[in-house]
Amino acid sequence: MKNPRDRFQLLVETFLVLGRGQALPMAAAVKVFDEVPEETDGAILKNDILGFDTNSLSICPPVSFLDMLRLLDMKGSDSAVDVSEIEQRFGRLSAAEVAEVVNFAAADGNRLDRLRDPIVGWTVARADGEIVNSVATTPLRMRILIARPDLITARAVADLPGPDLSRLFAVSRTSEAMATMTSPCAATSARGAVEILKRAPEFAIRSVIDAAREGELHQSWRRPVANSRNALLDLDLLQHAAGLADVLTIARLSNLEHSIFTLGRSSENWSTRWNSLQRDVPEQGVLDIKSDLLVHALEEASQASWNLIGAILPELLATINAGPLGGNARQTLDRSLPSIGYDNWDLNRRILLALHALQKRTIVNRPMLSSAGLVDIEADFVFTGPREEPKRRTGFFWWLD
């Protein structure tokens, strides 16, 4: 140390502060650097204060790592330090200390330009859940999560904005990370949910259905799902339904309770999947769904309409012929089937009239009508239609007849 006599009081005061063997207080460290400003003057003491290796035994315990960064920032001297030595000190920090250090190093306005990126890089390598959830800024958390998708948790992404979630989803390499980001059990921003539904609709809707079925769908997801209905309807939503309970869940989420058919998009798709869907709803629910599918199959008037009608009509007719049809099923059929005036109560006949109209627009054979549950006389009606009643001639004095 240059001019050691002039520095003697400073050294004594520094020594007395260390009487208890604890880390050097920041105020004492600042005083040393203030009173010995020249870089090469007192180099051994300064290196010991900063915690860097020297060629002699340590004169004093170093300041904390964070205080070391603060000293370097205050003096603007990070260019003079050995980065490898700082890395060695960094490796001995606890998770809580790492979070404090990286928050300071990555903050705007400090003079740690040479150390900022290395510290962030070391943090990425050392990161765990505690560190990720303790970083101060979203860009810093994003930088860690992009490099370490294995650290993606519901808590880590809970308050991320939509574009950041989208970026994270793009770099996720595991289904676990993707499932975490699309988890509708946790709160998220409306924009975040929309971005997830846009980025990974297939993945997200499966998670949404599962959560809704278990009663765990977070409220923050409901409006984004409903608002994304048009985009979701471009998907084959039926593939995500194991049973009719799932079908009704999807319908409620997308505000399509009164148009179940729309979820499957076509008679062909519905007829292909119908028999594989579990009947895990009450009988009235099954009848309501069948009535909706029947009406829309008739409206679609395609060749595939007959396949769907063949799948759903036998049980529906059996119920109609056994007794009054109730619930939404009755209302749906009453609203859509051909009217026959005072005989409108006769749903069976009205269905046959609708099938007759469909037969005139498509091709159908007797085996197909038989598979739809029609007996021969009903099949004849589908092909020939109703016979007109002969008009009775009425004389002018009709009351005398």
C-alpha positions in Angstrom: 0.0 0.0 0.0 1.4 3.4 -1.0 2.0 5.9 1.8 1.3 3.3 4.5 1.7 5.8 7.4 -1.1 7.9 5.9 -3.3 4.8 5.6 -2.7 3.5 9.1 -5.8 5.0 10.7 -7.9 3.6 7.9 -6.4 0.1 8.3 -7.0 0.2 12.1 -10.6 1.3 11.7 -11.2 -1.4 9.1 -9.6 -4.0 11.4 -11.8 -2.9 14.3 -15.0 -3.2 12.2 -13.9 -6.9 11.6 -13.6 -7.6 15.3 -16.4 -10.2 15.2 -15.2 -12.0 12.1 -18.2 -11.2 10.0 -18.4 -10.0 6.5 -17.0 -6.5 6.0 -19.9 -4.0 6.2 -20.6 -2.1 2.9 -19.9 1.3 4.5 -16.4 0.2 5.6 -15.7 -1.2 2.2 -16.8 2.0 0.5 -14.5 4.0 2.8 -11.5 2.0 1.8 -12.2 2.4 -1.9 -12.9 6.1 -1.5 -9.7 6.8 0.5 -7.6 4.6 -1.7 -8.9 5.4 -5.2 -5.9 4.5 -7.3 -6.5 1.0 -8.9 -3.0 -0.4 -8.0 -2.9 1.2 -4.5 -3.9 -1.3 -1.8 -4.6 -4.0 -4.4 -4.3 -6.9 -1.9 -6.8 -5.4 0.5 -9.2 -4.4 -2.2 -9.1 -7.9 -3.7 -9.7 -9.4 -0.3 -12.7 -7.0 0.2 -14.1 -8.1 -3.2 -13.4 -11.7 -2.5 -10.9 -12.3 -5.3 -8.0 -14.6 -5.0 -4.6 -13.1 -3.9 -1.1 -14.5 -3.5 -1.3 -14.1 0.3 -3.6 -15.1 3.1 -6.8 -13.1 3.2 -6.5 -9.9 5.2 -10.2 -9.7 5.9 -13.4 -11.5 5.0 -15.0 -10.2 1.8 -18.2 -8.2 1.4 -21.2 -10.1 0.2 -21.4 -10.9 -3.5 -24.2 -8.3 -4.0 -22.2 -5.6 -2.2 -19.2 -6.5 -4.3 -21.3 -5.7 -7.4 -22.5 -2.5 -5.8 -18.8 -1.5 -5.2 -17.9 -2.3 -8.8 -20.9 -0.3 -10.0 -20.1 2.7 -7.8 -16.5 2.8 -8.9 -17.2 1.8 -12.5 -14.4 -0.7 -12.3 -15.9 -3.9 -13.5 -13.5 -3.8 -16.5 -10.5 -4.5 -14.1 -11.8 -7.7 -12.6 -11.3 -11.3 -13.6 -14.6 -12.7 -14.7 -13.6 -16.3 -13.9 -12.9 -15.3 -10.2 -16.4 -13.7 -10.0 -17.8 -16.9 -11.4 -16.2 -18.9 -8.7 -17.8 -16.7 -6.0 -21.1 -16.9 -7.8 -21.0 -20.7 -7.7 -21.1 -20.6 -3.9 -24.2 -18.4 -3.6 -27.6 -19.7 -2.3 -30.7 -19.6 -4.5 -31.9 -16.5 -2.6 -28.6 -14.7 -3.1 -28.6 -15.6 -6.8 -32.0 -14.0 -7.3 -30.8 -10.8 -5.5 -27.6 -10.7 -7.6 -29.2 -11.3 -11.0 -31.9 -8.7 -10.2 -29.3 -6.1 -9.5 -27.0 -7.1 -12.4 -29.8 -7.0 -15.0 -31.3 -3.8 -13.8 -31.1 -0.7 -16.0 -28.8 2.1 -15.1 -25.9 0.2 -13.5 -22.3 0.2 -14.9 -21.9 -3.6 -15.0 -21.9 -3.9 -18.7 -19.1 -6.5 -18.8 -20.6 -8.7 -16.0 -24.3 -8.5 -16.9 -24.5 -11.2 -19.5 -22.2 -13.6 -17.7 -24.2 -13.3 -14.5 -27.5 -13.9 -16.4 -25.9 -16.9 -18.1 -24.7 -18.3 -14.7 -28.1 -17.8 -13.3 -29.7 -19.7 -16.2 -27.4 -22.6 -15.4 -28.1 -22.5 -11.7 -31.8 -21.6 -11.9 -34.5 -23.5 -10.0 -38.1 -22.7 -9.2 -37.2 -20.4 -6.3 -34.9 -18.3 -8.6 -37.3 -18.2 -11.5 -40.1 -16.9 -9.3 -37.9 -14.4 -7.5 -36.5 -12.5 -10.5 -37.7 -8.9 -10.6 -38.7 -8.4 -14.3 -40.6 -10.3 -16.9 -37.9 -10.1 -19.6 -35.4 -11.6 -17.2 -37.8 -14.4 -16.3 -38.5 -15.0 -20.0 -34.8 -15.2 -20.7 -34.4 -18.0 -18.1 -37.6 -19.9 -19.1 -36.7 -19.8 -22.8 -33.3 -21.3 -22.1 -34.8 -23.7 -19.4 -38.3 -24.9 -20.4 -37.9 -27.5 -17.7 -38.5 -24.7 -15.2 -41.9 -23.8 -16.7 -44.6 -24.1 -13.9 -48.0 -22.7 -13.5 -46.7 -20.1 -11.0 -43.8 -19.1 -13.3 -46.1 -18.3 -16.2 -49.2 -17.1 -14.3 -48.7 -13.4 -14.9 -46.9 -13.5 -18.3 -48.5 -11.5 -21.1 -50.0 -13.3 -24.1 -47.1 -12.7 -26.5 -44.6 -14.0 -24.0 -46.7 -17.2 -23.4 -46.8 -17.6 -27.2 -43.0 -17.3 -27.4 -42.6 -19.8 -24.6 -45.0 -22.3 -26.2 -43.0 -22.1 -29.4 -39.7 -23.2 -27.7 -41.2 -25.7 -25.3 -39.7 -29.1 -26.0 -41.7 -31.3 -23.6 -45.4 -32.1 -23.4 -45.2 -31.4 -19.6 -44.2 -27.8 -20.3 -46.9 -27.4 -22.9 -49.5 -28.8 -20.6 -48.4 -26.4 -17.8 -48.8 -23.4 -20.0 -52.2 -24.6 -21.3 -53.4 -25.5 -17.8 -56.8 -23.9 -17.4 -56.8 -24.7 -13.7 -54.6 -21.8 -13.0 -55.4 -18.1 -13.3 -54.1 -16.3 -16.4 -54.8 -13.1 -18.1 -57.6 -13.0 -20.7 -55.0 -12.1 -23.4 -52.8 -15.0 -22.2 -55.6 -17.5 -22.5 -56.5 -16.2 -26.0 -52.8 -16.5 -27.1 -52.7 -20.1 -25.8 -55.9 -21.0 -27.6 -54.5 -19.4 -30.8 -51.1 -21.0 -30.5 -52.1 -24.5 -29.5 -55.9 -24.9 -29.8 -55.9 -28.7 -29.9 -53.7 -29.0 -26.8 -55.5 -26.2 -25.0 -59.1 -27.4 -25.6 -58.3 -30.9 -24.3 -57.0 -29.3 -21.1 -60.0 -27.0 -20.9 -62.4 -29.9 -21.3 -60.7 -32.0 -18.7 -60.6 -29.1 -16.2 -64.3 -28.2 -16.9 -65.4 -31.8 -16.4 -63.7 -31.9 -13.1 -65.0 -28.5 -12.0 -61.5 -27.0 -12.0 -61.7 -24.6 -14.9 -60.5 -21.2 -13.7 -63.0 -18.4 -14.3 -60.4 -16.4 -16.3 -60.6 -19.0 -19.1 -64.3 -19.1 -19.7 -64.7 -15.9 -21.7 -61.6 -16.4 -23.9 -62.9 -19.9 -24.7 -66.3 -18.6 -25.6 -64.8 -15.8 -27.7 -62.6 -18.3 -29.5 -65.6 -20.3 -30.6 -65.3 -19.7 -34.3 -61.6 -20.7 -34.3 -62.4 -23.8 -32.2 -65.1 -24.9 -34.5 -62.5 -25.2 -37.2 -61.2 -28.1 -35.2 -62.6 -31.6 -34.9 -63.9 -31.1 -31.4 -65.5 -34.5 -31.2 -62.1 -36.1 -31.1 -61.7 -34.6 -27.6 -65.0 -36.1 -26.3 -64.9 -39.5 -24.7 -68.6 -39.4 -24.1 -71.8 -37.3 -24.3 -70.8 -35.5 -21.0 -67.8 -34.1 -22.8 -70.0 -33.1 -25.7 -72.2 -31.1 -23.4 -69.2 -29.6 -21.6 -67.8 -28.4 -24.9 -71.2 -27.0 -25.9 -71.5 -25.1 -22.7 -68.0 -23.7 -22.9 -68.6 -22.4 -26.5 -72.3 -21.3 -25.9 -73.6 -24.0 -28.3 -76.0 -25.8 -25.9 -78.8 -25.3 -28.5 -76.7 -26.4 -31.5 -74.8 -29.6 -30.5 -74.5 -30.6 -34.1 -72.2 -27.7 -34.8 -69.5 -29.2 -32.7 -69.1 -32.1 -35.1 -69.5 -30.0 -38.1 -71.1 -32.7 -40.4 -73.4 -35.7 -40.4 -70.5 -37.8 -41.7 -68.3 -36.9 -38.7 -71.1 -37.4 -36.2 -72.1 -40.8 -37.7 -68.5 -42.0 -37.6 -68.1 -41.1 -33.9 -71.6 -41.6 -32.5 -71.3 -45.2 -31.5 -67.9 -44.7 -29.7 -69.3 -41.9 -27.5 -70.1 -43.1 -24.0 -73.7 -42.5 -22.9 -72.6 -40.9 -19.6 -75.5 -38.4 -19.3 -79.1 -38.9 -18.2 -81.5 -40.5 -20.7 -83.2 -37.1 -21.3 -79.8 -35.6 -22.2 -79.3 -38.4 -24.8 -82.7 -37.7 -26.3 -82.0 -33.9 -26.4 -78.8 -34.5 -28.3 -80.4 -37.0 -30.7 -83.2 -34.6 -31.5 -80.7 -31.9 -32.3 -78.6 -34.2 -34.5 -81.7 -35.4 -36.4 -83.0 -32.0 -37.2 -79.6 -30.8 -38.5 -79.0 -34.0 -40.5 -82.3 -33.3 -42.2 -81.3 -29.7 -42.9 -77.9 -30.8 -44.2 -79.6 -33.1 -46.7 -76.5 -35.0 -47.7 -75.9 -38.6 -48.4 -74.2 -38.8 -45.0 -77.3 -37.6 -43.4 -78.8 -41.1 -43.8 -75.8 -42.6 -41.9 -76.4 -40.3 -39.0 -80.1 -40.9 -39.1 -79.5 -44.6 -39.1 -77.4 -44.3 -36.0 -79.7 -42.2 -33.9 -83.3 -42.7 -35.1 -84.1 -46.2 -33.9 -83.9 -45.4 -30.2 -85.5 -42.0 -30.7 -88.5 -43.5 -32.5 -88.8 -46.2 -29.8 -89.0 -43.5 -27.1 -91.6 -41.5 -29.2 -93.8 -44.5 -29.7 -93.5 -45.6 -26.1 -94.8 -42.4 -24.6 -94.7 -38.6 -24.7 -91.3 -37.1 -25.5 -90.2 -34.4 -23.1 -87.4 -31.9 -22.4 -85.6 -30.0 -25.1 -86.0 -32.9 -27.4 -89.8 -32.3 -27.8 -89.2 -28.5 -28.3 -86.5 -29.1 -30.9 -88.6 -31.5 -33.0 -91.8 -29.4 -32.7 -89.9 -26.4 -33.9 -88.3 -28.0 -36.9 -90.4 -30.9 -38.3 -93.0 -30.4 -40.9 -96.4 -29.3 -39.5 -99.5 -31.3 -40.1 -102.0 -29.1 -38.4 -104.2 -30.6 -35.8 -102.1 -33.8 -35.9 -98.8 -32.0 -34.9 -98.8 -34.2 -31.7 -97.9 -37.1 -34.0 -94.1 -36.8 -34.1 -93.6 -40.2 -35.7 -95.6 -39.1 -38.8 -93.9 -35.7 -38.9 -90.5 -37.5 -38.9 -91.6 -39.7 -41.7 -92.7 -36.6 -43.7 -89.3 -35.1 -43.1 -87.6 -38.3 -44.2 -89.8 -38.4 -47.4 -88.6 -34.8 -48.2 -85.0 -35.9 -47.6 -85.5 -39.0 -49.9 -86.5 -36.7 -52.7 -83.2 -34.9 -52.5 -80.8 -37.8 -51.9 -80.5 -41.5 -52.6 -81.6 -44.1 -50.0 -82.5 -47.8 -50.1 -84.6 -50.0 -48.0 -81.8 -51.6 -46.0 -80.7 -48.1 -44.9 -84.3 -47.3 -43.8 -84.5 -50.6 -42.0 -81.3 -49.7 -40.1 -83.0 -46.5 -39.2 -85.7 -48.5 -37.4 -88.5 -48.1 -40.0 -90.8 -51.0 -40.7 -92.0 -51.8 -44.2 -95.1 -49.6 -44.1 -93.0 -46.7 -42.9 -90.4 -47.2 -45.5 -93.1 -47.2 -48.2 -94.3 -43.9 -46.8 -90.7 -42.4 -47.1 -90.6 -43.4 -50.8 -94.2 -42.5 -51.8 -95.2 -39.9 -49.3 -98.7 -39.2 -48.0 -101.6 -40.0 -50.2 -104.0 -37.2 -50.7 -107.4 -37.7 -49.3 -110.2 -37.5 -52.1 -112.1 -34.3 -51.8 -115.7 -34.8 -50.8 -118.1 -33.1 -53.1 -120.5 -30.8 -51.3 -123.8 -29.7 -52.8 -125.1 -26.2 -52.5 -127.7 -27.4 -49.9 -125.1 -29.3 -48.0 -127.2 -29.5 -44.9 -129.7 -31.7 -46.8 -127.1 -34.3 -47.8 
